[in-house]
Amino acid sequence: KLAPKLAEGCVLVANPDFFDSNSKLLNKFGLTSPPPQDLGPDRRADLLPVLIVVDYNDKSPSRAILLNRRTGYLLGDLEQPVLEKFCIQPLYFGGPDPSGLDMLHLCRGVENSKCIGDGLYWGGDPEQAQTAMEQNTERVITGFDFKFFVQNTEFKKGELQKLIDNETFYVINVAKQVFFKSRDRAGTRRAKPLWTEIMELLGGEYITIKERFYKSGEEY
C-alpha cells in the first residue's frame, strides 16, 4: 500500500535503476560498486537499500535505518554490558553515519523509545528493554521482536523528499511483521530478500520492476 506522505515509520525501497552507476548514491548506502551481475538475483536484491524512516521533519534533517544489511556480528560479540536476552540477535549496519547501538522493536514500555507506527517502536535502553519484555501483558515478547543497529543514514533538509520525487526510492507502508521475519534459513525454506518480498507485496508495476531486475542477470 502506498504511503500517503513521507513520515516516520515509512519504508523506502530502492529503485534499482538508480543503483547501477551513481557512485555517490552507492557510497551513501555502504556500497563501493553496483551489485555485480554474477552474484545471482537474490544476492543482488539483498544489496538494494531498504530503509525505514525513524526521524522526519520537513523543516530539518531526517534520519533512516538500513533494514537489510548485516554486519556479521551478534549482540553477544560486543564489548558492553551483557544483554543476555539478546545475545544471539544479529547486529545490523544502519548506514554510513556514526551513531551508537539502537533498536527497532515491538515492545511497548521500553523507556525513551518512540512509536513510529502501529505497535512499532524506535530507540530506548537495551538493558531496560529486557525488563520491559517480561512486563508486557499483551503477548509474549522475545529477542526476535527486536532488531539492533549500529550507525544510521542521515539526510539533509529536503534531501529525502528529492530522492522520492525523482523515484530513487519508492515510499510505502509495510506491515511490521515483514521487518522481523527471519531470512537466515538455507534451502527451499529460506525467506525471500526483503527488497524482493516488498516489491511482490506491492504488486502491479512493482512486480514488473522486480522481474526486470531479476532477469537482467540471467545471461550471467
Phi, psi and chi 1 to 4 in degrees:
 res  aa     phi    psi   chi1   chi2   chi3   chi4
   1 LYS       -  130.5 -179.7 -179.1  178.2  179.9
   2 LEU   -71.5  138.0  -68.7  176.9      -      -
   3 ALA   -73.0  139.4      -      -      -      -
   4 PRO   -67.2  -28.2   22.6  -32.6      -      -
   5 LYS  -162.5  163.9   63.8  178.0 -178.5  178.2
   6 LEU   -69.0  129.2 -178.4   58.4      -      -
   7 ALA  -160.6  166.8      -      -      -      -
   8 GLU   -59.5  137.2  -67.9  177.0   -3.4      -
   9 GLY    94.4  -14.5      -      -      -      -
  10 CYS   -71.1  152.3  -73.8      -      -      -
  11 VAL  -107.7  138.3  172.8      -      -      -
  12 LEU  -109.2  120.2  -50.4  175.2      -      -
  13 VAL  -113.5  126.6 -176.4      -      -      -
  14 ALA   -64.3  137.8      -      -      -      -
  15 ASN   -84.7  114.1  178.3  -16.1      -      -
  16 PRO   -60.5  -23.7   19.5  -30.8      -      -
  17 ASP   -62.2  -23.3  -67.3  -18.8      -      -
  18 PHE   -92.3   -2.9  -75.8   83.3      -      -
  19 PHE  -113.7   24.5  -72.2   84.4      -      -
  20 ASP   -93.1  -31.8  -75.9  -21.4      -      -
  21 SER  -147.0   -6.9   58.7      -      -      -
  22 ASN   -81.7   95.9 -171.2  -33.1      -      -
  23 SER   -65.2  -35.5   58.2      -      -      -
  24 LYS   -63.6  -42.9 -176.9  177.5  178.8 -179.6
  25 LEU   -68.3  -42.1 -172.1   61.6      -      -
  26 LEU   -58.6  -46.4  -70.3  166.9      -      -
  27 ASN   -62.4  -34.7  -70.0  -22.8      -      -
  28 LYS   -62.7  -26.6 -175.1  170.7 -177.7   65.2
  29 PHE  -112.5   27.9  -61.7  101.5      -      -
  30 GLY    76.4   20.4      -      -      -      -
  31 LEU  -113.8  140.0  -62.3  170.4      -      -
  32 THR   -96.5  -16.4   55.9      -      -      -
  33 SER  -157.0  163.5   61.3      -      -      -
  34 PRO   -60.3  152.8  -21.0   32.0      -      -
  35 PRO   -56.5  117.7  -23.3   33.1      -      -
  36 PRO   -60.9  140.9  -20.3   32.5      -      -
  37 GLN   -61.0  -34.4  -60.4  -80.2   10.7      -
  38 ASP   -76.3    1.0   59.5    3.6      -      -
  39 LEU   -72.3  -23.1  -81.0  178.8      -      -
  40 GLY    95.9  151.4      -      -      -      -
  41 PRO   -63.4  -40.1   20.4  -31.6      -      -
  42 ASP   -65.1  -43.5  -85.9   -8.3      -      -
  43 ARG   -67.3  -37.7 -175.3   70.4 -175.4   99.4
  44 ARG   -64.6  -40.6  -69.4  170.1   62.0 -131.6
  45 ALA   -64.2  -34.1      -      -      -      -
  46 ASP   -61.0  -26.6  -94.5  -28.6      -      -
  47 LEU   -88.5  -10.6  -66.2  173.5      -      -
  48 LEU   -75.2  127.6  -70.2  171.7      -      -
  49 PRO   -62.7  134.3  -20.7   32.3      -      -
  50 VAL  -128.0  120.9  178.3      -      -      -
  51 LEU  -125.2  157.5  -56.2   99.1      -      -
  52 ILE  -119.9  135.7 -174.0  166.8      -      -
  53 VAL   -78.8  124.3  179.2      -      -      -
  54 VAL  -112.8  -20.0  -65.1      -      -      -
  55 ASP  -138.5  122.6  -72.4  -48.7      -      -
  56 TYR  -146.2  132.9  179.3   72.2      -      -
  57 ASN  -154.3  125.5 -175.0  -42.7      -      -
  58 ASP   -69.3   -4.9   59.0    6.4      -      -
  59 LYS  -106.3    5.7  -64.2  179.5  174.0   57.1
  60 SER  -150.5  171.9   60.5      -      -      -
  61 PRO   -57.9  155.8  -25.6   35.8      -      -
  62 SER  -120.5  166.6  -56.1      -      -      -
  63 ARG  -141.8  140.1 -171.3  163.7   58.4  120.9
  64 ALA  -137.9  167.6      -      -      -      -
  65 ILE  -127.6  128.9  -59.9  -64.7      -      -
  66 LEU   -65.5  130.5  -83.0  166.9      -      -
  67 LEU   -96.1  -15.4  -71.4  169.1      -      -
  68 ASN  -125.9   34.4   58.0  -24.6      -      -
  69 ARG  -128.1  101.5 -160.9   68.5   52.0   78.2
  70 ARG   -76.0  146.5  -68.8  -85.6  -66.4  -94.4
  71 THR   -88.5  -19.4   65.6      -      -      -
  72 GLY    95.7   -4.1      -      -      -      -
  73 TYR  -107.2  158.3  -67.8   96.3      -      -
  74 LEU  -108.0  163.2  -57.1  177.8      -      -
  75 LEU   -58.7  -34.5  -95.8  -71.1      -      -
  76 GLY   -67.1  -14.0      -      -      -      -
  77 ASP   -81.7  -14.3  -63.1  -33.7      -      -
  78 LEU   -80.9  147.0  -57.4 -177.8      -      -
  79 GLU   -86.8   94.0  -66.5 -177.7    2.7      -
  80 GLN  -162.6  172.6   60.0  177.7   23.6      -
  81 PRO   -52.4  138.9  -26.5   34.3      -      -
  82 VAL   -64.1  123.3  176.2      -      -      -
  83 LEU  -105.2   80.5  -59.2  171.5      -      -
  84 GLU   -61.2  -29.3   60.1 -178.2   21.6      -
  85 LYS   -79.3   -9.8  -65.7 -173.0 -176.4  -62.9
  86 PHE  -122.1    8.0  -57.1  128.4      -      -
  87 CYS   -56.6  -34.0  -77.5      -      -      -
  88 ILE   -96.9    7.4   63.0  170.5      -      -
  89 GLN   -81.0  137.6  -61.6  -52.5  -46.3      -
  90 PRO   -66.4  152.9  -16.1   29.2      -      -
  91 LEU  -103.6  125.9  179.3   64.3      -      -
  92 TYR  -102.2  152.4  -72.4   82.7      -      -
  93 PHE   -91.7  112.4  173.0   71.2      -      -
  94 GLY   -84.1  -10.7      -      -      -      -
  95 GLY   148.6 -177.9      -      -      -      -
  96 PRO   -84.1   -8.6   32.0  -36.0      -      -
  97 ASP   -94.8  133.1  -61.0  -58.1      -      -
  98 PRO   -62.3  138.8  -21.3   33.6      -      -
  99 SER  -168.5  166.1   65.7      -      -      -
 100 GLY   -83.0 -168.0      -      -      -      -
 101 LEU   -67.7  132.5 -178.7   68.7      -      -
 102 ASP  -142.6  174.0 -136.2  -37.5      -      -
 103 MET  -150.2  147.6   57.3 -170.4 -174.5      -
 104 LEU  -108.9  133.0 -176.3   71.7      -      -
 105 HIS  -157.0  175.1   56.3   92.9      -      -
 106 LEU  -117.8   22.3  -54.8  176.1      -      -
 107 CYS  -108.7  106.2 -176.2      -      -      -
 108 ARG   -70.6  142.0 -171.4  173.1   68.7  175.1
 109 GLY   104.2   -1.1      -      -      -      -
 110 VAL   -77.3  123.1  175.8      -      -      -
 111 GLU   -63.1  141.4  -66.0  175.9    0.3      -
 112 ASN    65.1   19.5  -60.2  -43.8      -      -
 113 SER   -98.7  161.3   67.1      -      -      -
 114 LYS  -128.8  148.1   66.8  175.4  179.7  178.4
 115 CYS   -81.3  126.1 -178.0      -      -      -
 116 ILE  -118.5   13.3   60.6  170.9      -      -
 117 GLY   176.9 -176.5      -      -      -      -
 118 ASP   -67.1   99.6 -179.8   20.6      -      -
 119 GLY    73.5   13.6      -      -      -      -
 120 LEU  -113.2  130.2 -176.9   65.0      -      -
 121 TYR  -127.0  151.8  -59.4   87.7      -      -
 122 TRP  -126.2  133.1  170.3 -108.1      -      -
 123 GLY    90.0 -172.3      -      -      -      -
 124 GLY   110.1  176.8      -      -      -      -
 125 ASP   -93.0  115.7  179.7   -4.4      -      -
 126 PRO   -58.9  -34.4  -25.7   35.3      -      -
 127 GLU   -66.1  -47.7  -72.5 -169.9   80.0      -
 128 GLN   -67.3  -28.1 -173.3  -89.7  -28.6      -
 129 ALA   -60.2  -30.8      -      -      -      -
 130 GLN   -63.2  -35.3  -63.8  178.2  109.8      -
 131 THR   -74.7  -41.6  -58.9      -      -      -
 132 ALA   -60.7  -34.1      -      -      -      -
 133 MET   -58.8  -44.0  -69.0  166.8   62.6      -
 134 GLU   -71.5  -25.8  -63.1  175.2   -9.8      -
 135 GLN   -88.5   -7.9  -64.7  173.8  -16.9      -
 136 ASN   -69.5  125.0 -169.4  -72.3      -      -
 137 THR  -103.6   -8.8   57.3      -      -      -
 138 GLU   -74.7  -40.3  -64.0  177.1   -2.5      -
 139 ARG  -163.8  167.9   67.0  178.2 -176.2   87.2
 140 VAL   -72.9  125.8  175.0      -      -      -
 141 ILE  -105.8  132.9  -60.1  -72.2      -      -
 142 THR  -124.0  177.1   73.6      -      -      -
 143 GLY   -61.6  -21.2      -      -      -      -
 144 PHE   -77.8   -3.2  -64.5   99.8      -      -
 145 ASP   -93.3   13.6  -66.6  -51.1      -      -
 146 PHE  -129.4  143.2  -69.7   75.7      -      -
 147 LYS  -126.0  132.1  -71.0 -170.6   74.7  165.0
 148 PHE  -109.3  141.9  -66.1   88.9      -      -
 149 PHE  -134.4  147.6  -58.9   84.8      -      -
 150 VAL  -121.0  136.0   62.7      -      -      -
 151 GLN    69.4  171.9  -57.4 -164.7  173.5      -
 152 ASN  -152.2 -179.0   68.6  109.7      -      -
 153 THR  -120.5  116.3  -55.4      -      -      -
 154 GLU  -103.8  146.6  -62.8  175.2    1.5      -
 155 PHE  -127.4  136.0  -62.2   91.1      -      -
 156 LYS   -68.1  164.4  -63.2  176.5 -177.7  177.1
 157 LYS   -53.7  124.9  176.8 -176.1  173.9 -178.3
 158 GLY    83.6  -15.4      -      -      -      -
 159 GLU   -64.1  -44.2 -179.8 -176.0    7.1      -
 160 LEU   -64.5  -41.9 -171.5   50.8      -      -
 161 GLN   -63.8  -36.5 -172.3   61.8   57.9      -
 162 LYS   -64.0  -40.8  -72.7 -179.7 -179.2  177.8
 163 LEU   -63.2  -32.2  -70.4  171.0      -      -
 164 ILE   -79.0  -39.7  -68.1  165.6      -      -
 165 ASP   -61.8  -36.1  -70.6  -16.2      -      -
 166 ASN   -93.1    9.2   69.8   11.4      -      -
 167 GLU    64.8   29.0  -65.1 -168.0  -19.6      -
 168 THR   -64.7  -36.6  -60.5      -      -      -
 169 PHE  -128.7  146.2  -76.3   96.3      -      -
 170 TYR   -95.9  131.2  -53.0  114.1      -      -
 171 VAL  -101.7  126.3   57.3      -      -      -
 172 ILE  -143.2  171.1   60.1  172.4      -      -
 173 ASN  -106.7  135.6  -74.2  -33.7      -      -
 174 VAL  -130.5  138.5  177.8      -      -      -
 175 ALA   -58.9  135.5      -      -      -      -
 176 LYS   -60.4  -27.6   56.7 -176.6 -180.0  -70.3
 177 GLN   -61.6  -26.6  -69.2   81.3    3.5      -
 178 VAL   -65.1  -35.5  175.9      -      -      -
 179 PHE   -65.8  -33.7  -51.1  146.2      -      -
 180 PHE   -98.6    5.0  -66.6   89.9      -      -
 181 LYS   -68.5  135.4 -179.5 -176.6  -66.9 -173.6
 182 SER   -70.9  131.3  173.2      -      -      -
 183 ARG  -120.5   23.6  -60.3  179.2 -169.8  -84.5
 184 ASP   -96.9  -11.8  -62.7  -28.1      -      -
 185 ARG   -65.5  147.3  -62.6 -171.2 -174.8   96.2
 186 ALA   -97.8  167.7      -      -      -      -
 187 GLY    76.3 -155.7      -      -      -      -
 188 THR   -69.9  -19.0   56.5      -      -      -
 189 ARG   -90.6   -0.1  -65.2 -173.1   62.0 -163.1
 190 ARG   -65.3  133.1 -178.0 -179.6 -175.3  -84.2
 191 ALA   -69.7  152.9      -      -      -      -
 192 LYS   -66.8  156.0  -63.6  174.5 -178.2  177.5
 193 PRO   -54.6  148.3  -25.5   35.0      -      -
 194 LEU   -57.6  -45.6 -179.3   59.7      -      -
 195 TRP   -56.5  -46.3 -177.6   88.7      -      -
 196 THR   -63.9  -46.1  -54.7      -      -      -
 197 GLU   -62.9  -42.1 -179.3  171.4  -10.5      -
 198 ILE   -64.2  -44.1  -70.7  174.1      -      -
 199 MET   -61.6  -37.8  -64.6  -63.1  -83.8      -
 200 GLU   -70.4  -37.1  -69.2 -178.8   -8.6      -
 201 LEU   -65.2  -33.8  -72.8  170.6      -      -
 202 LEU   -68.2  -35.0  -72.4  171.2      -      -
 203 GLY    70.8 -167.6      -      -      -      -
 204 GLY    53.7 -130.7      -      -      -      -
 205 GLU   -63.4  -23.4   64.4 -179.2  -65.9      -
 206 TYR   -72.5  -31.1  -60.1   97.1      -      -
 207 ILE   -63.1  -41.2  -67.0  -75.8      -      -
 208 THR   -62.4  -42.5  -57.5      -      -      -
 209 ILE   -63.5  -43.9  -66.1  166.5      -      -
 210 LYS   -62.7  -46.0  173.0 -102.9  177.8 -178.4
 211 GLU   -65.0  -38.0  -70.3  178.7  -13.3      -
 212 ARG   -63.6  -40.1 -174.9  170.0   67.6 -118.7
 213 PHE   -65.2  -43.8  174.5   76.9      -      -
 214 TYR   -67.0  -40.0  -90.5   65.7      -      -
 215 LYS   -71.6  -21.6  -71.0  178.8 -179.5  177.8
 216 SER   -63.4  -19.8   68.2      -      -      -
 217 GLY  -105.7    7.5      -      -      -      -
 218 GLU   -63.8  -35.4  -77.6 -175.0   -7.7      -
 219 GLU   -68.3  -12.4   63.7 -170.0   86.0      -
 220 TYR   -94.1      -  -64.5   86.7      -      -
